[in-house]
Amino acid sequence: MIEVRWSNPALEDMEGIRDYIAKDSPFYARRFIERVFGHFEKLNDFPKMGRLVPEAGDRDDIRELIYQGYRIIYLLSSELAEIITVVHGGRDLTRPDKPWDDK
């Protein structure tokens, strides 16, 4: 069993998504956030359940889970799964400044 931790940038991403959804529906914004956090509780027992991130090249420590069109990217070590960013699936991650470059 490993620890799952949300980085500050990932939490800020979630706040932005929540605020965006809440413009139309505060109910669905709360529901989205609750389900994402609930979905990630499984990482404690199944840390490799996410797929390898194609844009990360040969790094096998960068993984992601997809939830309702959002890519939730995490850095995996032997004791920790740190969620580093939450991005819309349409966002281009091939640019030079990838969210995991400083990890």
C-alpha positions as CSV (number, residue, x, y, z in Angstrom):
1,M,0.0,0.0,0.0
2,I,1.3,3.4,-0.9
3,E,0.4,7.0,0.0
4,V,-1.5,9.1,-2.4
5,R,-0.7,12.8,-2.2
6,W,-2.1,15.8,-4.2
7,S,0.4,18.5,-5.1
8,N,-0.6,22.1,-4.7
9,P,-0.6,22.7,-8.5
10,A,-2.9,19.7,-9.0
11,L,-5.3,21.0,-6.2
12,E,-5.3,24.4,-8.0
13,D,-6.2,22.6,-11.2
14,M,-9.1,21.0,-9.5
15,E,-10.3,24.3,-8.0
16,G,-10.2,25.8,-11.5
17,I,-12.2,22.9,-12.9
18,R,-14.7,23.1,-10.1
19,D,-15.2,26.8,-10.5
20,Y,-15.7,26.4,-14.3
21,I,-18.3,23.6,-13.8
22,A,-20.0,25.6,-11.0
23,K,-20.8,28.4,-13.4
24,D,-23.5,26.1,-14.8
25,S,-24.1,23.8,-11.9
26,P,-22.7,23.9,-8.4
27,F,-24.2,20.5,-7.8
28,Y,-22.3,18.9,-10.7
29,A,-19.1,20.7,-9.7
30,R,-19.2,19.2,-6.2
31,R,-20.1,15.8,-7.7
32,F,-17.2,15.9,-10.2
33,I,-14.7,16.8,-7.4
34,E,-16.0,14.1,-5.1
35,R,-15.8,11.4,-7.8
36,V,-12.3,12.3,-8.9
37,F,-11.0,12.2,-5.3
38,G,-12.9,8.9,-4.7
39,H,-11.5,7.4,-7.9
40,F,-8.0,8.0,-6.7
41,E,-8.4,6.2,-3.4
42,K,-7.9,3.0,-5.5
43,L,-4.3,4.1,-6.1
44,N,-3.4,3.2,-2.5
45,D,-3.8,-0.5,-3.4
46,F,-3.3,-0.4,-7.2
47,P,-0.6,2.2,-7.9
48,K,0.1,1.0,-11.4
49,M,-3.6,1.1,-12.5
50,G,-3.0,4.2,-14.5
51,R,-1.6,4.0,-18.0
52,L,1.9,5.3,-19.0
53,V,1.7,8.9,-20.3
54,P,2.7,8.7,-24.0
55,E,4.2,12.2,-23.9
56,A,6.5,11.2,-21.1
57,G,8.6,9.1,-23.4
58,D,10.3,6.2,-21.8
59,R,9.6,7.3,-18.2
60,D,7.6,4.6,-16.5
61,D,7.1,6.7,-13.3
62,I,4.7,9.1,-15.0
63,R,1.1,7.6,-15.2
64,E,-2.4,8.9,-15.7
65,L,-6.0,8.1,-15.1
66,I,-8.7,9.6,-17.4
67,Y,-11.9,10.8,-15.8
68,Q,-14.6,12.5,-17.9
69,G,-12.2,13.9,-20.4
70,Y,-9.6,15.0,-17.9
71,R,-6.1,13.6,-17.6
72,I,-5.0,13.2,-14.0
73,I,-1.3,12.7,-14.1
74,Y,0.7,11.3,-11.2
75,L,4.3,10.6,-10.4
76,L,4.8,7.1,-9.0
77,S,7.6,6.0,-6.6
78,S,7.9,3.0,-4.4
79,E,6.1,4.7,-1.5
80,L,4.1,7.5,-3.1
81,A,1.7,8.4,-5.9
82,E,1.8,12.2,-6.2
83,I,-0.8,13.7,-8.4
84,I,1.0,16.5,-10.2
85,T,-1.5,17.9,-12.6
86,V,-5.1,17.7,-13.9
87,V,-5.5,18.8,-17.5
88,H,-8.2,18.6,-20.1
89,G,-7.7,15.8,-22.5
90,G,-7.5,18.2,-25.4
91,R,-4.5,20.0,-24.0
92,D,-1.2,19.6,-25.9
93,L,1.4,18.0,-23.6
94,T,4.0,17.7,-26.3
95,R,5.3,21.3,-25.7
96,P,8.7,21.6,-24.0
97,D,7.5,22.6,-20.5
98,K,5.8,19.4,-19.4
99,P,4.3,19.2,-15.9
100,W,6.6,16.4,-14.8
101,D,9.9,17.9,-16.0
102,D,10.8,19.3,-12.6
103,K,10.0,16.0,-10.9
